[in-house]
Amino acid sequence: MSYVTIEDFQVRYENTVPYGDNSRIQALLNDACALASDITDTEYADGLTIPGAIIASVCAAVRRAYENPTGLQSETIGDYSWRGAAVGGSVGVYFTDAEEKAMRRAVGKSAGGYVELEGMLPATEDAAQYLSVVGSDEPVLYFAQDDLL
């Protein structure tokens, strides 16, 4: 379900979408809103205020998908040449890294991680100490304050 309306989209792009394309725009808005909800881990229901960064990012993603559905990257007219999207490239509804960052920031989320610490580790001379990192299989080497002296 889309929480950004066709009217939100049309107002940003000067009513350039013909009425006959409204069902396509609505489908693209549904897709973009679903992706935005996954990125921000936030679902919007009626009556909730939607941050402007999310509405703007959804509309920008829909515009890209609407205006360039095949992911055309370049085209030359003299001695005709054409280049489509690379494999795994930008075709359909997608968000740029900057848009994803702006949406996360708008809902107070961060893409950064964290390390969980549990108390002090004893410093030993004969063995290195390691910390386990949440979400990673690789431990981080830990140096006690005494090791730095």
MODELLER restraints for C-alpha pairs under 7 A, 6 or more apart:
rsr = mdl.restraints
at = mdl.atoms
rsr.add(forms.Gaussian(group=physical.xy_distance, feature=features.Distance(at['CA:1:A'], at['CA:30:A']), mean=5.41, stdev=0.5))
rsr.add(forms.Gaussian(group=physical.xy_distance, feature=features.Distance(at['CA:2:A'], at['CA:29:A']), mean=5.89, stdev=0.5))
rsr.add(forms.Gaussian(group=physical.xy_distance, feature=features.Distance(at['CA:2:A'], at['CA:30:A']), mean=4.50, stdev=0.5))
rsr.add(forms.Gaussian(group=physical.xy_distance, feature=features.Distance(at['CA:2:A'], at['CA:33:A']), mean=5.57, stdev=0.5))
rsr.add(forms.Gaussian(group=physical.xy_distance, feature=features.Distance(at['CA:3:A'], at['CA:33:A']), mean=6.71, stdev=0.5))
rsr.add(forms.Gaussian(group=physical.xy_distance, feature=features.Distance(at['CA:3:A'], at['CA:44:A']), mean=6.74, stdev=0.5))
rsr.add(forms.Gaussian(group=physical.xy_distance, feature=features.Distance(at['CA:4:A'], at['CA:29:A']), mean=6.73, stdev=0.5))
rsr.add(forms.Gaussian(group=physical.xy_distance, feature=features.Distance(at['CA:4:A'], at['CA:55:A']), mean=6.29, stdev=0.5))
rsr.add(forms.Gaussian(group=physical.xy_distance, feature=features.Distance(at['CA:6:A'], at['CA:26:A']), mean=6.58, stdev=0.5))
rsr.add(forms.Gaussian(group=physical.xy_distance, feature=features.Distance(at['CA:9:A'], at['CA:59:A']), mean=5.60, stdev=0.5))
rsr.add(forms.Gaussian(group=physical.xy_distance, feature=features.Distance(at['CA:10:A'], at['CA:16:A']), mean=6.80, stdev=0.5))
rsr.add(forms.Gaussian(group=physical.xy_distance, feature=features.Distance(at['CA:10:A'], at['CA:17:A']), mean=6.89, stdev=0.5))
rsr.add(forms.Gaussian(group=physical.xy_distance, feature=features.Distance(at['CA:28:A'], at['CA:62:A']), mean=5.79, stdev=0.5))
rsr.add(forms.Gaussian(group=physical.xy_distance, feature=features.Distance(at['CA:28:A'], at['CA:93:A']), mean=6.92, stdev=0.5))
rsr.add(forms.Gaussian(group=physical.xy_distance, feature=features.Distance(at['CA:29:A'], at['CA:62:A']), mean=6.27, stdev=0.5))
rsr.add(forms.Gaussian(group=physical.xy_distance, feature=features.Distance(at['CA:32:A'], at['CA:58:A']), mean=5.60, stdev=0.5))
rsr.add(forms.Gaussian(group=physical.xy_distance, feature=features.Distance(at['CA:32:A'], at['CA:61:A']), mean=6.82, stdev=0.5))
rsr.add(forms.Gaussian(group=physical.xy_distance, feature=features.Distance(at['CA:32:A'], at['CA:62:A']), mean=6.73, stdev=0.5))
rsr.add(forms.Gaussian(group=physical.xy_distance, feature=features.Distance(at['CA:32:A'], at['CA:93:A']), mean=6.15, stdev=0.5))
rsr.add(forms.Gaussian(group=physical.xy_distance, feature=features.Distance(at['CA:33:A'], at['CA:58:A']), mean=6.50, stdev=0.5))
rsr.add(forms.Gaussian(group=physical.xy_distance, feature=features.Distance(at['CA:37:A'], at['CA:43:A']), mean=5.70, stdev=0.5))
rsr.add(forms.Gaussian(group=physical.xy_distance, feature=features.Distance(at['CA:39:A'], at['CA:100:A']), mean=6.98, stdev=0.5))
rsr.add(forms.Gaussian(group=physical.xy_distance, feature=features.Distance(at['CA:40:A'], at['CA:103:A']), mean=6.57, stdev=0.5))
rsr.add(forms.Gaussian(group=physical.xy_distance, feature=features.Distance(at['CA:40:A'], at['CA:104:A']), mean=5.36, stdev=0.5))
rsr.add(forms.Gaussian(group=physical.xy_distance, feature=features.Distance(at['CA:40:A'], at['CA:107:A']), mean=6.82, stdev=0.5))
rsr.add(forms.Gaussian(group=physical.xy_distance, feature=features.Distance(at['CA:40:A'], at['CA:109:A']), mean=6.97, stdev=0.5))
rsr.add(forms.Gaussian(group=physical.xy_distance, feature=features.Distance(at['CA:51:A'], at['CA:106:A']), mean=6.24, stdev=0.5))
rsr.add(forms.Gaussian(group=physical.xy_distance, feature=features.Distance(at['CA:53:A'], at['CA:102:A']), mean=6.24, stdev=0.5))
rsr.add(forms.Gaussian(group=physical.xy_distance, feature=features.Distance(at['CA:53:A'], at['CA:103:A']), mean=5.76, stdev=0.5))
rsr.add(forms.Gaussian(group=physical.xy_distance, feature=features.Distance(at['CA:53:A'], at['CA:106:A']), mean=6.40, stdev=0.5))
rsr.add(forms.Gaussian(group=physical.xy_distance, feature=features.Distance(at['CA:54:A'], at['CA:103:A']), mean=5.30, stdev=0.5))
rsr.add(forms.Gaussian(group=physical.xy_distance, feature=features.Distance(at['CA:57:A'], at['CA:99:A']), mean=5.71, stdev=0.5))
rsr.add(forms.Gaussian(group=physical.xy_distance, feature=features.Distance(at['CA:61:A'], at['CA:93:A']), mean=5.58, stdev=0.5))
rsr.add(forms.Gaussian(group=physical.xy_distance, feature=features.Distance(at['CA:61:A'], at['CA:94:A']), mean=5.68, stdev=0.5))
rsr.add(forms.Gaussian(group=physical.xy_distance, feature=features.Distance(at['CA:61:A'], at['CA:95:A']), mean=5.81, stdev=0.5))
rsr.add(forms.Gaussian(group=physical.xy_distance, feature=features.Distance(at['CA:62:A'], at['CA:93:A']), mean=6.07, stdev=0.5))
rsr.add(forms.Gaussian(group=physical.xy_distance, feature=features.Distance(at['CA:65:A'], at['CA:91:A']), mean=6.98, stdev=0.5))
rsr.add(forms.Gaussian(group=physical.xy_distance, feature=features.Distance(at['CA:65:A'], at['CA:92:A']), mean=4.76, stdev=0.5))
rsr.add(forms.Gaussian(group=physical.xy_distance, feature=features.Distance(at['CA:65:A'], at['CA:93:A']), mean=5.22, stdev=0.5))
rsr.add(forms.Gaussian(group=physical.xy_distance, feature=features.Distance(at['CA:69:A'], at['CA:91:A']), mean=6.38, stdev=0.5))
rsr.add(forms.Gaussian(group=physical.xy_distance, feature=features.Distance(at['CA:69:A'], at['CA:92:A']), mean=5.79, stdev=0.5))
rsr.add(forms.Gaussian(group=physical.xy_distance, feature=features.Distance(at['CA:70:A'], at['CA:91:A']), mean=6.02, stdev=0.5))
rsr.add(forms.Gaussian(group=physical.xy_distance, feature=features.Distance(at['CA:71:A'], at['CA:84:A']), mean=5.80, stdev=0.5))
rsr.add(forms.Gaussian(group=physical.xy_distance, feature=features.Distance(at['CA:71:A'], at['CA:85:A']), mean=4.88, stdev=0.5))
rsr.add(forms.Gaussian(group=physical.xy_distance, feature=features.Distance(at['CA:71:A'], at['CA:90:A']), mean=6.02, stdev=0.5))
rsr.add(forms.Gaussian(group=physical.xy_distance, feature=features.Distance(at['CA:71:A'], at['CA:91:A']), mean=4.74, stdev=0.5))
rsr.add(forms.Gaussian(group=physical.xy_distance, feature=features.Distance(at['CA:72:A'], at['CA:83:A']), mean=6.14, stdev=0.5))
rsr.add(forms.Gaussian(group=physical.xy_distance, feature=features.Distance(at['CA:72:A'], at['CA:84:A']), mean=4.35, stdev=0.5))
rsr.add(forms.Gaussian(group=physical.xy_distance, feature=features.Distance(at['CA:72:A'], at['CA:85:A']), mean=5.76, stdev=0.5))
rsr.add(forms.Gaussian(group=physical.xy_distance, feature=features.Distance(at['CA:73:A'], at['CA:83:A']), mean=5.65, stdev=0.5))
rsr.add(forms.Gaussian(group=physical.xy_distance, feature=features.Distance(at['CA:73:A'], at['CA:84:A']), mean=5.40, stdev=0.5))
rsr.add(forms.Gaussian(group=physical.xy_distance, feature=features.Distance(at['CA:73:A'], at['CA:85:A']), mean=5.99, stdev=0.5))
rsr.add(forms.Gaussian(group=physical.xy_distance, feature=features.Distance(at['CA:74:A'], at['CA:82:A']), mean=6.02, stdev=0.5))
rsr.add(forms.Gaussian(group=physical.xy_distance, feature=features.Distance(at['CA:74:A'], at['CA:83:A']), mean=5.21, stdev=0.5))
rsr.add(forms.Gaussian(group=physical.xy_distance, feature=features.Distance(at['CA:75:A'], at['CA:81:A']), mean=5.59, stdev=0.5))
rsr.add(forms.Gaussian(group=physical.xy_distance, feature=features.Distance(at['CA:75:A'], at['CA:82:A']), mean=4.48, stdev=0.5))
rsr.add(forms.Gaussian(group=physical.xy_distance, feature=features.Distance(at['CA:75:A'], at['CA:83:A']), mean=6.25, stdev=0.5))
rsr.add(forms.Gaussian(group=physical.xy_distance, feature=features.Distance(at['CA:76:A'], at['CA:82:A']), mean=6.42, stdev=0.5))
rsr.add(forms.Gaussian(group=physical.xy_distance, feature=features.Distance(at['CA:85:A'], at['CA:91:A']), mean=6.86, stdev=0.5))
rsr.add(forms.Gaussian(group=physical.xy_distance, feature=features.Distance(at['CA:104:A'], at['CA:110:A']), mean=6.13, stdev=0.5))
rsr.add(forms.Gaussian(group=physical.xy_distance, feature=features.Distance(at['CA:115:A'], at['CA:133:A']), mean=5.45, stdev=0.5))
rsr.add(forms.Gaussian(group=physical.xy_distance, feature=features.Distance(at['CA:115:A'], at['CA:134:A']), mean=6.17, stdev=0.5))
rsr.add(forms.Gaussian(group=physical.xy_distance, feature=features.Distance(at['CA:116:A'], at['CA:133:A']), mean=6.76, stdev=0.5))
rsr.add(forms.Gaussian(group=physical.xy_distance, feature=features.Distance(at['CA:116:A'], at['CA:134:A']), mean=6.69, stdev=0.5))
rsr.add(forms.Gaussian(group=physical.xy_distance, feature=features.Distance(at['CA:123:A'], at['CA:144:A']), mean=5.70, stdev=0.5))
rsr.add(forms.Gaussian(group=physical.xy_distance, feature=features.Distance(at['CA:129:A'], at['CA:141:A']), mean=6.15, stdev=0.5))
rsr.add(forms.Gaussian(group=physical.xy_distance, feature=features.Distance(at['CA:129:A'], at['CA:142:A']), mean=5.31, stdev=0.5))
rsr.add(forms.Gaussian(group=physical.xy_distance, feature=features.Distance(at['CA:130:A'], at['CA:139:A']), mean=5.81, stdev=0.5))
rsr.add(forms.Gaussian(group=physical.xy_distance, feature=features.Distance(at['CA:130:A'], at['CA:140:A']), mean=5.38, stdev=0.5))
rsr.add(forms.Gaussian(group=physical.xy_distance, feature=features.Distance(at['CA:130:A'], at['CA:141:A']), mean=4.54, stdev=0.5))
rsr.add(forms.Gaussian(group=physical.xy_distance, feature=features.Distance(at['CA:130:A'], at['CA:142:A']), mean=5.11, stdev=0.5))
rsr.add(forms.Gaussian(group=physical.xy_distance, feature=features.Distance(at['CA:131:A'], at['CA:139:A']), mean=5.36, stdev=0.5))
rsr.add(forms.Gaussian(group=physical.xy_distance, feature=features.Distance(at['CA:131:A'], at['CA:140:A']), mean=5.14, stdev=0.5))
rsr.add(forms.Gaussian(group=physical.xy_distance, feature=features.Distance(at['CA:131:A'], at['CA:141:A']), mean=6.44, stdev=0.5))
rsr.add(forms.Gaussian(group=physical.xy_distance, feature=features.Distance(at['CA:131:A'], at['CA:142:A']), mean=6.27, stdev=0.5))
rsr.add(forms.Gaussian(group=physical.xy_distance, feature=features.Distance(at['CA:132:A'], at['CA:139:A']), mean=4.62, stdev=0.5))
rsr.add(forms.Gaussian(group=physical.xy_distance, feature=features.Distance(at['CA:132:A'], at['CA:140:A']), mean=6.47, stdev=0.5))
rsr.add(forms.Gaussian(group=physical.xy_distance, feature=features.Distance(at['CA:133:A'], at['CA:139:A']), mean=5.93, stdev=0.5))
